Structure formats: C-alpha cells, structure tokens
Amino acid sequence: MVGLHHLWMPVLLSAVFVFIASSIIHMFSGWHKNDYAKVPDEDKVMDALRPFNIPPGDYMMPRAEGMADMKSEAFLDKLDKGPVIMFSAWKSGRGSASMTGSLVWWFIYSVAISVFAGYVAGRALPAGAEYLEVFRFAGATAFLGYAAALWPMTIWYKRSWKTAFKETIDGLIYGLITAGTFGWLWPAKYMGGM
C-alpha cells in the first residue's frame, strides 16, 4: 500500500496536465465546436423569454407535477404541441460568459479525480510497482471519474449521443494522461516510513 501523502506530486501534476489537455481540446481543436446547435430565430426566442426574467437554474418544459400529471391529457397535449425543452439558465450580463470560475472548478475537479485514482492505485499496489500496473489502476479510475457520469445525461435527459461519445473520448484522454503521470511518478520501493 502507498499512502496518499506519498502521491501528492502525481495528483497535482496529472491535474495540471489534464487541465492543459482539456484547454487544447476545447479551445484550439474545434472538436466540440458543434456540440450545441443555435436555436432558429435566436433573437426572437430570446426576446420572447426575456420578460419572464427566468432565474438561474435548471428547467424543463413542459414539466409534470407528478406521475399522475404525466398521464393527463393537458400534459400530453403540451408534449404534442412542443417545444419540449430542458435547459440551464445562467445569470444575465457580460460576466456570465466569463470562464474563470468554471476553469477553477474544473481544475479542482481534476485534482479530486486524481486523488481518487491515487487512492485506488495506492491501496491496490505497493511502492515500486511496475509502470503498467500503476497505469492500469490509476487510468481506469480516472477514466471512470471523467467519463462515466456523462452517459446518464444522455440516457435520461436526451443529451446528444454524439456529444456524450466525444466527451467519453475526452475522458479517455484525461484518464490516459492521469495514468501516465502516476506510472511515471510512482514511489520507488523504499519510501522511509509509509
């Protein structure tokens, strides 16, 4: 077993490497450019919604009040007429487009994924373990952390399968980066007191 306190370097460096890779993927590659389509007549739709001053949050339309309501003729008519929409409303204003807060939270999330990858690998493997053994445990754990939670959004909330697949490929890349970093920086056999 290897304690997490011996894995601080691969935890932090793998998070930094994932942060850099994700920045390249999202800002320079164009891989995710078309994940979200533009609404037809965007200006008219925005003008129509603006008077409602929708507070930030997650919404669905139409939304049933319960199982019985889902079977009601009124609710079924709303589904038939459409639109059927699930969306997240952000706070209005120029600051809503700022990426700073999201980038900070993404880095914190990457550190958390690396902590779990280190924990699993550290419990499964001794100091001095072979690179590929460390790669396997850390990589599988990191991949699950970066990619597994994406699929329920597609399964339950009808998010695009194409987007979920592309984000799963991203998760695989991040998992491989994490795996390689842990394999590279795994503690040698002798570490003093564990």
C-alpha positions as a LaTeX table, in Angstrom:
\begin{tabular}{lrrr}
\hline
Residue & $x$ (\AA) & $y$ (\AA) & $z$ (\AA) \\
\hline
Met1 & 0.00 & 0.00 & 0.00 \\
Val2 & 1.05 & 3.55 & $-0.74$ \\
Gly3 & $-0.45$ & 6.39 & 1.30 \\
Leu4 & $-1.93$ & 9.39 & $-0.48$ \\
His5 & 0.61 & 11.65 & 1.19 \\
His6 & 3.27 & 9.97 & $-0.98$ \\
Leu7 & 1.26 & 10.70 & $-4.14$ \\
Trp8 & 0.85 & 14.48 & $-3.94$ \\
Met9 & 3.18 & 15.05 & $-6.91$ \\
Pro10 & 1.35 & 12.77 & $-9.40$ \\
Val11 & $-2.00$ & 14.04 & $-8.09$ \\
Leu12 & $-1.14$ & 17.69 & $-8.76$ \\
Leu13 & 0.83 & 17.14 & $-11.95$ \\
Ser14 & $-1.80$ & 14.90 & $-13.53$ \\
Ala15 & $-4.44$ & 17.57 & $-12.77$ \\
Val16 & $-2.22$ & 20.21 & $-14.40$ \\
Phe17 & $-1.62$ & 18.00 & $-17.46$ \\
Val18 & $-5.34$ & 17.24 & $-17.79$ \\
Phe19 & $-6.13$ & 20.95 & $-17.45$ \\
Ile20 & $-3.70$ & 21.75 & $-20.27$ \\
Ala21 & $-5.00$ & 18.92 & $-22.48$ \\
Ser22 & $-8.63$ & 19.93 & $-21.92$ \\
Ser23 & $-7.78$ & 23.54 & $-22.76$ \\
Ile24 & $-6.21$ & 22.42 & $-26.03$ \\
Ile25 & $-9.17$ & 20.15 & $-26.84$ \\
His26 & $-11.81$ & 22.78 & $-26.08$ \\
Met27 & $-10.10$ & 25.98 & $-27.23$ \\
Phe28 & $-7.97$ & 25.02 & $-30.19$ \\
Ser29 & $-9.07$ & 21.73 & $-31.72$ \\
Gly30 & $-12.65$ & 22.51 & $-32.76$ \\
Trp31 & $-13.62$ & 19.00 & $-31.56$ \\
His32 & $-16.54$ & 20.39 & $-29.51$ \\
Lys33 & $-17.41$ & 23.34 & $-31.75$ \\
Asn34 & $-20.79$ & 21.95 & $-32.80$ \\
Asp35 & $-21.89$ & 20.26 & $-29.56$ \\
Tyr36 & $-24.66$ & 22.83 & $-29.11$ \\
Ala37 & $-26.78$ & 23.97 & $-32.03$ \\
Lys38 & $-28.02$ & 27.52 & $-32.39$ \\
Val39 & $-31.76$ & 27.96 & $-31.84$ \\
Pro40 & $-33.58$ & 29.07 & $-35.00$ \\
Asp41 & $-34.53$ & 32.76 & $-34.80$ \\
Glu42 & $-32.42$ & 33.11 & $-31.66$ \\
Asp43 & $-33.15$ & 36.83 & $-31.26$ \\
Lys44 & $-36.92$ & 36.26 & $-31.37$ \\
Val45 & $-36.74$ & 33.39 & $-28.88$ \\
Met46 & $-34.59$ & 35.46 & $-26.51$ \\
Asp47 & $-36.95$ & 38.45 & $-26.87$ \\
Ala48 & $-39.92$ & 36.18 & $-26.11$ \\
Leu49 & $-38.29$ & 34.72 & $-22.96$ \\
Arg50 & $-36.74$ & 37.94 & $-21.61$ \\
Pro51 & $-39.93$ & 39.31 & $-19.96$ \\
Phe52 & $-40.13$ & 36.20 & $-17.75$ \\
Asn53 & $-36.80$ & 37.07 & $-16.09$ \\
Ile54 & $-36.06$ & 33.36 & $-15.58$ \\
Pro55 & $-33.74$ & 32.99 & $-12.57$ \\
Pro56 & $-30.56$ & 30.93 & $-12.96$ \\
Gly57 & $-31.28$ & 27.22 & $-12.63$ \\
Asp58 & $-32.19$ & 24.03 & $-14.48$ \\
Tyr59 & $-35.58$ & 23.80 & $-16.16$ \\
Met60 & $-37.72$ & 21.53 & $-18.30$ \\
Met61 & $-40.77$ & 22.35 & $-20.41$ \\
Pro62 & $-43.31$ & 21.01 & $-20.11$ \\
Arg63 & $-42.82$ & 19.78 & $-16.56$ \\
Ala64 & $-45.28$ & 17.43 & $-14.93$ \\
Glu65 & $-46.08$ & 17.84 & $-11.25$ \\
Gly66 & $-46.05$ & 14.08 & $-10.68$ \\
Met67 & $-46.69$ & 10.68 & $-12.25$ \\
Ala68 & $-50.43$ & 11.24 & $-12.49$ \\
Asp69 & $-49.88$ & 14.57 & $-14.26$ \\
Met70 & $-47.66$ & 12.84 & $-16.85$ \\
Lys71 & $-50.70$ & 10.84 & $-17.96$ \\
Ser72 & $-53.10$ & 13.78 & $-18.06$ \\
Glu73 & $-54.48$ & 14.93 & $-21.39$ \\
Ala74 & $-53.33$ & 18.50 & $-20.73$ \\
Phe75 & $-49.71$ & 17.42 & $-20.21$ \\
Leu76 & $-49.77$ & 15.07 & $-23.22$ \\
Asp77 & $-51.14$ & 17.94 & $-25.35$ \\
Lys78 & $-48.22$ & 20.13 & $-24.25$ \\
Leu79 & $-45.81$ & 17.37 & $-25.31$ \\
Asp80 & $-47.54$ & 17.07 & $-28.68$ \\
Lys81 & $-47.53$ & 20.84 & $-29.32$ \\
Gly82 & $-43.95$ & 21.32 & $-28.10$ \\
Pro83 & $-41.41$ & 22.58 & $-27.78$ \\
Val84 & $-40.07$ & 20.01 & $-25.32$ \\
Ile85 & $-37.01$ & 21.59 & $-23.76$ \\
Met86 & $-34.54$ & 21.03 & $-20.96$ \\
Phe87 & $-32.20$ & 23.94 & $-20.31$ \\
Ser88 & $-29.98$ & 25.71 & $-17.80$ \\
Ala89 & $-30.48$ & 29.44 & $-17.36$ \\
Trp90 & $-27.45$ & 31.49 & $-16.39$ \\
Lys91 & $-27.30$ & 34.87 & $-14.75$ \\
Ser92 & $-27.66$ & 37.55 & $-17.42$ \\
Gly93 & $-24.89$ & 40.02 & $-18.16$ \\
Arg94 & $-21.47$ & 40.10 & $-19.73$ \\
Gly95 & $-19.93$ & 38.37 & $-16.72$ \\
Ser96 & $-21.98$ & 35.23 & $-17.39$ \\
Ala97 & $-19.63$ & 34.36 & $-20.27$ \\
Ser98 & $-16.54$ & 34.52 & $-18.04$ \\
Met99 & $-14.73$ & 31.19 & $-17.89$ \\
Thr100 & $-12.65$ & 31.96 & $-14.78$ \\
Gly101 & $-14.93$ & 30.31 & $-12.21$ \\
Ser102 & $-15.55$ & 27.30 & $-14.43$ \\
Leu103 & $-11.82$ & 26.83 & $-15.06$ \\
Val104 & $-11.08$ & 26.99 & $-11.32$ \\
Trp105 & $-13.78$ & 24.39 & $-10.59$ \\
Trp106 & $-12.56$ & 22.20 & $-13.47$ \\
Phe107 & $-9.05$ & 22.19 & $-12.00$ \\
Ile108 & $-10.40$ & 21.35 & $-8.53$ \\
Tyr109 & $-12.45$ & 18.54 & $-10.09$ \\
Ser110 & $-9.33$ & 17.24 & $-11.87$ \\
Val111 & $-7.42$ & 17.22 & $-8.57$ \\
Ala112 & $-10.31$ & 15.28 & $-6.96$ \\
Ile113 & $-10.27$ & 12.69 & $-9.78$ \\
Ser114 & $-6.50$ & 12.32 & $-9.35$ \\
Val115 & $-6.90$ & 11.89 & $-5.58$ \\
Phe116 & $-9.35$ & 9.02 & $-6.17$ \\
Ala117 & $-7.07$ & 7.50 & $-8.83$ \\
Gly118 & $-4.17$ & 7.72 & $-6.38$ \\
Tyr119 & $-6.25$ & 6.25 & $-3.58$ \\
Val120 & $-7.34$ & 3.22 & $-5.61$ \\
Ala121 & $-3.87$ & 2.60 & $-7.05$ \\
Gly122 & $-2.26$ & 3.21 & $-3.64$ \\
Arg123 & $-4.50$ & 0.62 & $-1.97$ \\
Ala124 & $-4.00$ & $-1.92$ & $-4.72$ \\
Leu125 & $-0.27$ & $-1.58$ & $-5.34$ \\
Pro126 & 2.93 & $-1.36$ & $-3.32$ \\
Ala127 & 5.69 & 1.18 & $-3.68$ \\
Gly128 & 7.95 & 0.17 & $-6.54$ \\
Ala129 & 5.08 & $-1.35$ & $-8.57$ \\
Glu130 & 5.60 & $-1.69$ & $-12.31$ \\
Tyr131 & 4.62 & 1.24 & $-14.52$ \\
Leu132 & 1.89 & $-0.69$ & $-16.38$ \\
Glu133 & 0.28 & $-1.90$ & $-13.14$ \\
Val134 & 0.07 & 1.66 & $-11.84$ \\
Phe135 & $-1.11$ & 2.85 & $-15.27$ \\
Arg136 & $-3.93$ & 0.31 & $-15.26$ \\
Phe137 & $-5.34$ & 1.14 & $-11.81$ \\
Ala138 & $-4.91$ & 4.91 & $-11.97$ \\
Gly139 & $-6.10$ & 5.09 & $-15.57$ \\
Ala140 & $-9.26$ & 3.02 & $-15.10$ \\
Thr141 & $-10.24$ & 5.03 & $-12.03$ \\
Ala142 & $-9.55$ & 8.38 & $-13.70$ \\
Phe143 & $-11.42$ & 7.35 & $-16.86$ \\
Leu144 & $-14.49$ & 6.44 & $-14.80$ \\
Gly145 & $-14.27$ & 9.76 & $-12.97$ \\
Tyr146 & $-14.02$ & 11.78 & $-16.15$ \\
Ala147 & $-16.44$ & 9.83 & $-18.36$ \\
Ala148 & $-18.90$ & 7.51 & $-16.60$ \\
Ala149 & $-21.20$ & 10.23 & $-15.28$ \\
Leu150 & $-21.73$ & 11.67 & $-18.77$ \\
Trp151 & $-23.95$ & 8.87 & $-20.02$ \\
Pro152 & $-26.89$ & 9.34 & $-17.64$ \\
Met153 & $-27.35$ & 12.84 & $-19.09$ \\
Thr154 & $-27.89$ & 11.20 & $-22.49$ \\
Ile155 & $-29.89$ & 8.25 & $-21.20$ \\
Trp156 & $-32.30$ & 10.26 & $-19.04$ \\
Tyr157 & $-32.21$ & 13.81 & $-20.39$ \\
Lys158 & $-31.85$ & 13.19 & $-24.14$ \\
Arg159 & $-28.49$ & 14.91 & $-24.46$ \\
Ser160 & $-26.88$ & 14.16 & $-27.81$ \\
Trp161 & $-25.28$ & 10.69 & $-28.13$ \\
Lys162 & $-22.62$ & 12.28 & $-30.32$ \\
Thr163 & $-21.70$ & 14.77 & $-27.58$ \\
Ala164 & $-21.61$ & 12.02 & $-24.94$ \\
Phe165 & $-19.35$ & 9.93 & $-27.18$ \\
Lys166 & $-16.98$ & 12.85 & $-27.81$ \\
Glu167 & $-16.83$ & 13.67 & $-24.11$ \\
Thr168 & $-16.12$ & 9.99 & $-23.39$ \\
Ile169 & $-13.15$ & 10.19 & $-25.77$ \\
Asp170 & $-12.04$ & 13.29 & $-23.84$ \\
Gly171 & $-12.39$ & 11.29 & $-20.61$ \\
Leu172 & $-10.28$ & 8.51 & $-22.09$ \\
Ile173 & $-7.56$ & 11.04 & $-22.98$ \\
Tyr174 & $-7.67$ & 12.52 & $-19.47$ \\
Gly175 & $-7.59$ & 9.03 & $-17.95$ \\
Leu176 & $-4.55$ & 8.11 & $-20.04$ \\
Ile177 & $-2.78$ & 11.32 & $-19.03$ \\
Thr178 & $-3.51$ & 10.61 & $-15.37$ \\
Ala179 & $-2.38$ & 7.00 & $-15.76$ \\
Gly180 & 0.87 & 8.01 & $-17.42$ \\
Thr181 & 1.62 & 10.62 & $-14.77$ \\
Phe182 & 1.04 & 8.18 & $-11.91$ \\
Gly183 & 3.07 & 5.46 & $-13.64$ \\
Trp184 & 5.92 & 7.90 & $-14.20$ \\
Leu185 & 5.95 & 9.32 & $-10.65$ \\
Trp186 & 5.00 & 6.21 & $-8.65$ \\
Pro187 & 7.11 & 5.98 & $-5.48$ \\
Ala188 & 10.10 & 3.63 & $-5.51$ \\
Lys189 & 10.25 & 0.60 & $-3.21$ \\
Tyr190 & 11.92 & 2.38 & $-0.33$ \\
Met191 & 9.98 & 5.43 & 0.88 \\
Gly192 & 11.03 & 5.57 & 4.52 \\
Gly193 & 8.00 & 5.36 & 6.80 \\
Met194 & 4.69 & 4.81 & 4.99 \\
\hline
\end{tabular}
